[in-house]
Amino acid sequence: MKIPLLFYYRKFHRYFGVIIGVQFLFWTLGGMFFTFSDMDQIHGDTNRQEEKLISDLGNWQNPSNVFSEISKGNPVDSLVSFRTINFLNEPFYQVRYYSEGKQKLSLVNAKTGMVRLPISKEEAIAISSNVFTPNSEIASAELLTEKMINKHHEYRGSPLPAYAVTFAHNSGTTVYVSTEYGQVMTFRNSNWRIFDFLWMMHTMDYQSRDNIGNTLLRIFSALGLITILTGFVLYFKTSKWFIRKRIRNFNR
């Protein structure tokens, strides 16, 4: 007995619908969350004060003196970047350079020309408190190293070591401050963590979260297309117009 092609369409549509139905749900929930979310709030901008500008511009050290000072400890082979930052209301040079084939970074006081050590825990707390609003108590401050960070950590892919300064605020914000850069690298709050989880489910990249060209996503996208197409075929094949046409042709 010949099995009707419609039978296979139903099978495809039914089983593919079960397989990818959960993923379709996460795609929909993620899309809704992304659409209705305030990205400024997710990025922590609503709790971030504007960076104070440097107004004390007199008697700064020139770059040649800075390079000479850095070279006392690390020979400067080539320069990557040279910029000025406001470090606890003092002007500092943030110098990235190559030394013996390795990229390094030094913070140099723009007034004295002295190279400073990586920032302390107390300085990290002070830097975080200066940029976070409203004024809140510190819930915890922890030094993070490479051994403590994995591919799923919310501070992944950012400069280490760094201090994670968490505020006792309803946003659940943690401010990450690099010990070498002497700057706030990023804000992470409760909304961002929800966004990050849903983005992982949306892209189906359960490793780095940012690879939208991974094999699993491609497979489920193809299965989703097949499910939709078989649904169209079933709708057409089971419509009253099509059934009546088949009956008329059968009776001829």
PLY file of the C-alpha trace (Angstrom):
ply
format ascii 1.0
element vertex 252
property float x
property float y
property float z
element edge 251
property int vertex1
property int vertex2
end_header
0.00 0.00 0.00
1.41 3.39 -0.99
1.69 5.78 1.95
0.39 9.29 1.10
2.98 12.04 1.00
0.78 14.00 3.42
1.62 11.41 6.08
5.31 12.29 5.89
4.53 16.01 5.99
2.61 15.47 9.21
5.47 13.42 10.68
8.08 16.02 9.77
5.99 18.88 11.11
5.08 17.08 14.32
8.50 15.85 15.38
10.44 18.90 14.23
7.91 21.04 16.07
8.64 19.14 19.31
12.43 19.27 18.79
12.71 22.97 18.10
9.64 24.15 20.01
11.61 24.85 23.20
14.25 26.75 21.23
11.53 28.74 19.44
10.20 29.68 22.88
13.63 30.99 23.97
14.03 32.86 20.68
10.67 34.52 21.26
11.26 35.32 24.94
14.71 36.66 24.14
13.41 38.79 21.30
10.68 40.23 23.52
13.16 41.02 26.30
15.59 42.68 23.88
12.79 44.72 22.30
11.26 46.00 25.54
14.53 46.54 27.42
16.27 49.84 28.01
19.80 49.24 26.76
21.16 52.13 28.84
19.87 50.37 31.93
21.32 47.03 30.84
24.72 48.62 30.21
24.56 50.32 33.61
24.58 53.83 32.13
21.63 54.88 34.30
23.80 54.25 37.39
26.99 55.71 35.95
28.11 59.25 36.59
29.81 61.23 33.86
33.58 61.04 33.94
35.15 64.16 35.43
37.31 66.15 33.04
40.89 67.11 33.82
41.24 70.84 34.43
44.76 70.99 35.92
46.85 71.30 32.76
50.04 72.90 34.04
53.55 71.43 34.45
52.93 68.08 32.82
55.79 65.73 31.98
56.54 65.39 28.27
56.31 61.94 26.62
60.09 61.59 26.22
60.56 61.78 29.99
57.75 59.30 30.49
59.29 56.76 28.13
62.65 57.17 29.85
61.07 56.52 33.24
59.21 53.42 31.99
62.38 52.09 30.32
64.15 51.90 33.67
62.10 48.80 34.43
60.89 47.69 31.00
62.64 48.59 27.75
60.06 50.19 25.44
60.34 48.54 22.01
57.29 50.15 20.39
54.26 52.19 21.42
50.68 50.90 21.19
48.79 53.82 22.74
49.41 56.89 24.87
46.44 58.55 26.53
45.50 60.66 29.53
43.07 59.50 32.21
41.61 60.98 35.36
42.88 58.75 38.15
41.22 59.77 41.43
41.18 63.41 40.32
44.81 63.39 39.24
46.08 63.36 35.64
47.84 60.15 34.67
49.32 58.84 31.45
48.10 55.39 30.48
50.84 53.95 28.28
50.51 50.68 26.37
53.68 49.42 24.75
55.68 46.37 23.71
58.64 45.32 25.81
60.71 42.32 24.72
57.87 41.05 22.55
55.15 41.33 25.22
52.46 43.99 25.46
52.50 45.86 28.75
50.79 48.82 30.36
52.05 51.46 32.77
50.33 54.25 34.67
52.50 57.33 34.96
51.72 60.42 37.02
51.51 63.25 34.49
52.84 65.74 37.06
55.72 63.85 38.64
56.52 61.40 35.85
56.61 58.52 38.34
55.37 55.07 37.36
52.90 53.74 39.88
52.17 50.20 41.01
48.87 48.46 40.16
45.96 49.94 42.10
45.02 48.67 45.54
41.68 47.41 46.81
40.98 50.71 48.56
41.69 52.65 45.36
39.44 50.35 43.35
36.61 51.00 45.83
37.23 54.76 45.61
37.22 54.68 41.79
33.99 52.64 41.75
32.28 54.92 44.27
33.20 57.96 42.16
31.41 56.61 39.09
28.41 54.82 40.64
25.22 56.66 41.45
23.27 56.90 43.74
25.59 56.74 46.73
25.48 53.18 48.04
27.32 51.02 50.49
29.89 48.51 49.28
28.68 44.93 49.65
31.97 43.31 48.64
35.26 43.90 46.84
37.20 40.99 45.38
40.37 40.71 43.34
39.86 38.57 40.25
42.70 36.73 38.53
42.85 34.61 35.38
42.42 31.42 37.43
39.07 32.71 38.73
37.57 33.69 35.35
36.08 31.20 32.90
34.32 31.58 29.54
30.96 32.07 31.26
31.99 34.72 33.79
30.32 38.10 33.30
33.74 39.77 33.14
35.06 37.39 30.48
37.39 38.75 27.83
38.41 41.82 29.83
41.78 42.88 31.34
42.94 40.98 34.42
43.68 41.22 37.29
40.69 43.35 38.23
38.67 44.24 41.29
34.98 43.34 41.36
33.29 45.95 43.53
29.67 45.08 44.27
27.26 47.71 45.59
24.40 47.14 48.03
21.91 48.53 45.52
18.71 47.01 44.15
20.23 46.94 40.66
22.73 44.30 41.83
25.54 46.23 40.16
29.15 45.09 40.19
31.78 47.54 38.92
34.93 46.01 37.48
38.16 48.00 37.81
41.38 46.89 36.12
44.39 47.02 38.44
46.75 47.94 35.59
44.50 50.30 33.59
43.40 52.12 36.73
39.95 52.52 35.22
36.44 51.12 35.35
36.20 48.57 32.57
32.52 47.68 32.78
29.30 47.62 34.80
27.31 44.42 35.31
23.83 44.40 36.87
20.84 42.09 37.24
19.27 43.19 33.96
22.52 42.59 32.10
22.75 39.06 33.54
19.23 38.27 32.30
20.14 39.75 28.93
23.33 37.68 28.81
21.48 34.42 29.56
18.77 35.07 26.99
21.38 36.14 24.42
23.18 32.82 24.99
19.92 30.95 24.39
19.15 33.16 21.40
22.49 32.54 19.67
22.77 28.95 20.95
26.43 29.61 21.64
26.86 28.02 25.06
30.61 28.66 25.13
31.46 32.27 24.31
27.86 33.50 23.70
28.90 35.71 20.78
29.37 33.28 17.89
26.21 33.64 15.83
27.61 31.40 13.10
27.90 28.23 15.18
26.83 24.84 13.80
24.04 24.23 16.32
22.31 27.51 15.45
22.55 26.70 11.73
21.03 23.24 12.25
18.11 24.57 14.31
17.54 27.37 11.82
17.29 24.80 9.01
14.95 22.64 11.11
12.83 25.69 11.85
12.56 26.49 8.15
11.52 22.90 7.37
8.91 23.02 10.14
7.43 26.24 8.76
7.39 24.93 5.17
5.73 21.64 6.16
3.18 23.67 8.08
2.34 25.64 4.92
2.05 22.40 2.96
-0.25 20.87 5.57
-2.43 23.98 5.60
-2.71 23.86 1.83
-3.24 20.09 1.62
-5.93 20.05 4.32
-7.81 23.16 3.14
-11.45 22.71 2.07
-10.67 24.03 -1.40
-7.95 21.44 -1.99
-10.01 18.56 -0.56
-13.02 19.47 -2.75
-10.77 19.62 -5.78
-9.37 16.16 -5.03
-12.91 14.76 -4.60
-14.04 16.28 -7.94
-11.03 14.81 -9.73
-11.64 11.44 -8.08
-15.31 11.34 -9.17
-14.53 12.04 -12.82
0 1
1 2
2 3
3 4
4 5
5 6
6 7
7 8
8 9
9 10
10 11
11 12
12 13
13 14
14 15
15 16
16 17
17 18
18 19
19 20
20 21
21 22
22 23
23 24
24 25
25 26
26 27
27 28
28 29
29 30
30 31
31 32
32 33
33 34
34 35
35 36
36 37
37 38
38 39
39 40
40 41
41 42
42 43
43 44
44 45
45 46
46 47
47 48
48 49
49 50
50 51
51 52
52 53
53 54
54 55
55 56
56 57
57 58
58 59
59 60
60 61
61 62
62 63
63 64
64 65
65 66
66 67
67 68
68 69
69 70
70 71
71 72
72 73
73 74
74 75
75 76
76 77
77 78
78 79
79 80
80 81
81 82
82 83
83 84
84 85
85 86
86 87
87 88
88 89
89 90
90 91
91 92
92 93
93 94
94 95
95 96
96 97
97 98
98 99
99 100
100 101
101 102
102 103
103 104
104 105
105 106
106 107
107 108
108 109
109 110
110 111
111 112
112 113
113 114
114 115
115 116
116 117
117 118
118 119
119 120
120 121
121 122
122 123
123 124
124 125
125 126
126 127
127 128
128 129
129 130
130 131
131 132
132 133
133 134
134 135
135 136
136 137
137 138
138 139
139 140
140 141
141 142
142 143
143 144
144 145
145 146
146 147
147 148
148 149
149 150
150 151
151 152
152 153
153 154
154 155
155 156
156 157
157 158
158 159
159 160
160 161
161 162
162 163
163 164
164 165
165 166
166 167
167 168
168 169
169 170
170 171
171 172
172 173
173 174
174 175
175 176
176 177
177 178
178 179
179 180
180 181
181 182
182 183
183 184
184 185
185 186
186 187
187 188
188 189
189 190
190 191
191 192
192 193
193 194
194 195
195 196
196 197
197 198
198 199
199 200
200 201
201 202
202 203
203 204
204 205
205 206
206 207
207 208
208 209
209 210
210 211
211 212
212 213
213 214
214 215
215 216
216 217
217 218
218 219
219 220
220 221
221 222
222 223
223 224
224 225
225 226
226 227
227 228
228 229
229 230
230 231
231 232
232 233
233 234
234 235
235 236
236 237
237 238
238 239
239 240
240 241
241 242
242 243
243 244
244 245
245 246
246 247
247 248
248 249
249 250
250 251
